[in-house]
Amino acid sequence: MNHDPNCIFCMIVRGDAPSLKVYEDDDCLGFMDIMPQSEGHVLVIPKRHAAQIFDVSADEAAKLIRVTHELAGAVRSAMQPDGVMLAQLNGADAGQTVFHLHFHIVPRYAGQKLALHASKMGDTETLKIHCEKIRAALHDTA
């Protein structure tokens, strides 16, 4: 599998960096964002390194969308938000800060104001609780 040794998401895939995994299969990984924009913020990535959506095949993109769809449903079920935002950024000028293709699943709550990127780390224990809730919801909807 293609990995970039300096990419934090590749390090997570290899097990060289910690993460709270919500979902994993042979091709994709879903995990809690450690700098969440909102409670229950999940990232979905391909396991092989690809910087942008343009660097994967249509089949790989479709698989990522299917996994994102499934995880978004679990996030909605577990977190009970008023809405769910899905985002995927390509290039620095689009706001991409980690150059490994990823989809954001961001629960949105009424009256909540969000910036493009979070400014602080999430509380580890809270992230663990949200991870378990989303995992449980994922299994309930499967």
C-alpha positions as a printed NumPy array, in Angstrom:
array([[  0.   ,   0.   ,   0.   ],
       [  1.258,   3.473,  -0.901],
       [  2.15 ,   5.607,   2.168],
       [  3.883,   8.932,   2.69 ],
       [  6.274,   8.541,   5.662],
       [  5.694,  12.172,   6.713],
       [  1.887,  12.182,   6.445],
       [  0.068,  12.09 ,   9.81 ],
       [ -2.877,  10.207,   8.301],
       [ -0.521,   7.6  ,   6.805],
       [  1.05 ,   7.293,  10.268],
       [ -2.428,   6.626,  11.693],
       [ -3.084,   3.969,   9.023],
       [  0.25 ,   2.271,   9.833],
       [ -0.445,   2.417,  13.586],
       [  2.476,   4.788,  14.184],
       [  0.212,   7.572,  15.511],
       [ -2.724,   7.143,  17.895],
       [ -6.331,   7.494,  16.776],
       [ -9.829,   6.658,  17.909],
       [-11.073,   4.451,  15.093],
       [-14.766,   4.416,  14.32 ],
       [-14.557,   2.256,  11.19 ],
       [-11.957,   0.27 ,   9.282],
       [-11.904,  -1.973,   6.234],
       [ -9.212,  -2.938,   3.715],
       [ -9.388,   0.407,   1.896],
       [-10.808,   3.057,   4.237],
       [-10.49 ,   4.303,   7.793],
       [-12.864,   6.472,   9.822],
       [-11.637,   8.089,  13.033],
       [-12.409,  10.929,  15.437],
       [-10.942,  14.32 ,  14.533],
       [ -8.653,  15.335,  17.43 ],
       [ -9.437,  18.99 ,  16.718],
       [-13.203,  18.66 ,  16.291],
       [-15.266,  21.475,  14.843],
       [-18.209,  19.979,  16.711],
       [-18.884,  17.065,  19.048],
       [-18.823,  13.858,  17.004],
       [-16.595,  15.162,  14.154],
       [-15.301,  12.155,  12.175],
       [-12.742,  11.959,   9.353],
       [-12.876,   9.344,   6.579],
       [ -9.707,   8.59 ,   4.589],
       [ -8.396,   6.122,   2.045],
       [ -5.702,   3.917,   3.555],
       [ -3.392,   4.476,   0.618],
       [ -1.881,   7.93 ,   0.369],
       [ -3.632,  10.264,  -2.049],
       [ -3.342,  14.015,  -1.532],
       [ -6.634,  15.014,  -3.176],
       [ -9.819,  13.57 ,  -4.659],
       [ -8.2  ,  13.95 ,  -8.086],
       [ -5.536,  11.402,  -7.084],
       [ -7.919,   8.45 ,  -6.725],
       [ -9.907,   6.492,  -9.281],
       [-13.655,   6.917,  -9.663],
       [-14.102,   3.515,  -7.97 ],
       [-11.945,   4.555,  -5.005],
       [-13.861,   7.836,  -4.702],
       [-17.16 ,   5.94 ,  -4.814],
       [-15.994,   3.625,  -2.017],
       [-15.012,   6.632,   0.122],
       [-18.42 ,   8.213,  -0.484],
       [-20.207,   4.964,   0.477],
       [-18.212,   4.732,   3.725],
       [-18.76 ,   8.442,   4.421],
       [-22.505,   7.963,   3.845],
       [-22.615,   5.021,   6.262],
       [-20.601,   6.83 ,   8.934],
       [-22.622,  10.037,   8.535],
       [-25.742,   8.008,   9.304],
       [-24.093,   6.589,  12.417],
       [-22.951,  10.068,  13.515],
       [-26.494,  11.386,  13.038],
       [-27.966,   8.486,  15.01 ],
       [-25.409,   8.663,  17.833],
       [-25.059,  12.424,  18.237],
       [-28.61 ,  13.543,  17.344],
       [-27.505,  16.805,  15.688],
       [-29.854,  19.25 ,  13.99 ],
       [-27.897,  18.715,  10.754],
       [-24.758,  17.084,   9.392],
       [-22.153,  18.835,   7.251],
       [-19.962,  16.818,   4.881],
       [-16.825,  18.537,   3.58 ],
       [-13.896,  17.56 ,   1.391],
       [-11.195,  20.155,   0.597],
       [ -8.628,  19.993,  -2.219],
       [ -5.534,  22.186,  -2.019],
       [ -4.321,  24.849,   0.378],
       [ -6.413,  27.549,  -1.291],
       [ -9.519,  25.465,  -0.614],
       [ -8.578,  25.18 ,   3.072],
       [ -6.896,  21.763,   3.021],
       [ -4.307,  21.558,   5.813],
       [ -3.54 ,  17.814,   5.862],
       [ -2.581,  16.736,   2.37 ],
       [ -4.095,  13.265,   2.494],
       [ -7.561,  12.98 ,   0.97 ],
       [-10.21 ,  13.076,   3.678],
       [-13.894,  13.707,   4.193],
       [-15.186,  15.567,   7.24 ],
       [-18.438,  14.478,   8.878],
       [-19.387,  17.38 ,  11.146],
       [-22.554,  17.299,  13.266],
       [-24.213,  20.727,  13.361],
       [-26.392,  21.991,  16.177],
       [-28.883,  24.885,  16.074],
       [-27.24 ,  28.215,  16.853],
       [-23.727,  26.79 ,  16.639],
       [-21.149,  28.963,  14.901],
       [-18.29 ,  27.072,  13.275],
       [-15.059,  28.197,  11.669],
       [-13.526,  26.291,   8.752],
       [-11.025,  24.731,  11.172],
       [-11.146,  24.169,  14.93 ],
       [ -8.728,  26.142,  17.064],
       [ -8.164,  23.713,  19.928],
       [ -7.653,  20.056,  20.669],
       [-10.625,  18.021,  21.772],
       [-10.765,  16.444,  25.225],
       [ -9.511,  12.858,  24.866],
       [-12.089,  11.341,  27.208],
       [-14.937,  13.141,  25.451],
       [-13.605,  11.97 ,  22.077],
       [-13.52 ,   8.375,  23.381],
       [-17.14 ,   8.628,  24.539],
       [-18.25 ,   9.999,  21.174],
       [-16.241,   7.33 ,  19.348],
       [-17.978,   4.544,  21.28 ],
       [-21.43 ,   6.075,  20.688],
       [-20.808,   6.337,  16.953],
       [-19.365,   2.802,  16.75 ],
       [-22.44 ,   1.46 ,  18.543],
       [-24.747,   3.373,  16.196],
       [-22.802,   2.065,  13.196],
       [-23.393,  -1.506,  14.313],
       [-27.082,  -0.764,  14.994],
       [-27.586,   0.496,  11.436],
       [-25.568,  -2.275,   9.748]])
